[in-house]
């Protein structure tokens, strides 16, 4: 069970900031601002970190058990990123305790939780929630949802990534419409400029979060590029996708985003053993050894399929940059043969 929350912060900062208003090239007299800090001020994250640290200590000390990752760090009770908070629990009672602690903390520091954006996701494999799986904050019921967008990635309660990829494809299609409009204004379809724009504007959207969700070829992601190729060639929608890409001299997007989880795997291997991502990786690796399919299983299968099984068994390579060049070249060769 995870509470995904966003905050509207009304914290009073015990310091004085002076400001002025500029209009028609003239500055007004300076006046004092008693709330918050200036936009982009480096004090902002430091002050928020000082405030929110108390919540982390209270949660770990008073709210029972959390999510067990590794014996060296104990249980994980919450995740913090900027002004986002995720409360973690493996029982309904423990999650309610964390919500009660959050209520106490927010009342003390004059903070308010935006319940319209705060949801609960129960990660189950399709099971129906029981009657006791209901949670409240300040007497108000918190909505339980099947998916939630956190840090730009849509998580589902079944840990499937179909919806995430569909939303990314829709967002990239909107960017693609702008690219088409720009190309149309040129008066002719310049393939070099077209794919330069595609790679710089649409591809980053399509690849977002691929380190996590890229475990197989995603047809909805691929279709964005396939449609773009057919539009450039002025062919019908029923034209063979491989033919359209070949005429444009382009590979599948798969050859690019399949590299994302491999690069992230190398990054995990290089982390210090005390880092939470590294500890999570070790847990997933142990589960994979015991035949439990997870992210590590998918990374291992990718390396085995493309003939780099020794890299997995050695858990790394000497030169990561050189290996990634070989890996991408081999993926491209296989795609070309297919």
Secondary structure, 3 states (H helix, E strand, C coil): CEEEEEEECCCCCCCCEEECCEECCEECCCEEECCCCCCCCCHHHHHHHHHHHHHHHHHHHHCCCCEEEECCCEEECEEEECCEEEEECCCHHHHHHHHHHHHHHHHHCCCEECCCCCEEECCCCCCCCCCCCCCEECCEECCEECEEEECCEEEECCCCCHHHHHHHHHHHHHHHHHHHHHHHHHCCCCHHHHHHHHHHHHHHHHCCCHHHHCCCCCHHHHHHHHHHHHHHHCCCCCCCHHHHHHHHCCCCCHHHHHHHHHHHHHHHHCCCCCCHHHHHHHHHHHHHHCCCCCHHHHHHHHHHHCCCHHHHHHCCCCCHHHHHHHHHHHHHHHHHHC
